[in-house]
Amino acid sequence: MARPQNQPQTQPQRTPNGPSTKASPMASPTAKVEPMRTMDDATRERIAKRAYEIYMGRGGEQGDEVQDWLQAERELRLGRN
């Protein structure tokens, strides 16, 4: 199909990184990605010790180790203990 004679040919606007698009920031190849934080051994040991204290404080019953760990993390992050 031929283009009508009266309409100008349009091209995408160019940017330094190529044609302009309306992509989300997540799709941008230049978007900054935060590195995943890793826990040092001392922090991991303090959390494990506190999680064990929580576990023993509720009678040593099995089944809540993840919740114990998360509670220990929260307490240490908030400066408790």
N, C-alpha and C positions, 0 to 999 in steps of 0.2 A: 504494500500500500504506500503510495507516494505522499509526501508531506505537502500540504497546501503551500503555494508560492508566497502568500502574504505573512506567514508566521515565521518568526526568526527561530533559528536552531538554538536550543538551550543546552547548556552543559552544566554539570554539577559544580557548585562552588568548590574551589580547591583550598585546602588548608595545608600547613607544613607536613601533616601526617597522611595526606591523601584526600580523597573526596570527602566533603562534609556529609555526615549522616546524623540522624537523630537517635543514635544508640544510647542505651543507658550507661551511666558511669561504670557499671560493673563489666560492661562489654569492652571498655576502653583498654587497649593494650598498654597504655601508659598509666593506668590507675595504680595507685600505691597499695600494696598488700602488706598488712601488718604481719610480722613474723609471729609464729605461735610461741607463746611463752612456755618455757620449760621450768620445772621446779628443781632447785638444787637439792642435793642429798640432805643437807641439814634441815631444810624446810620440810621435805618429805618425812624425815624421821620425827620431827616435832608433831606433824599432823598424825602420823601413825601412832605415836605415844598417846596423844590426846584422844584419838579414836578408840584406842584400847581402854583408856580410862572411862570413856562414855559407855563402852560395851560392858565393862565390869560393873559400872554404876547401875546398870539396869539388870544386873544378875547374871551376866554372861550368856544370855539367851541368843541363839543363832538367828540369822535371817535379816538383820538390819545393818550389816556392815557398810553398805554404801551410804545409808543415811548417817551412820556414825562418822564416816569419813567426811561427808559434806558438812556436817555440823562442826567437826573439828576444824575444817578449813575456814568456815565462817567465823568461828570464835577467834582463831589466830589472826585472821585478817582484820577483825575489829579490835584486836589488842586485848582480848580476854585471855585468861589463863596465866 
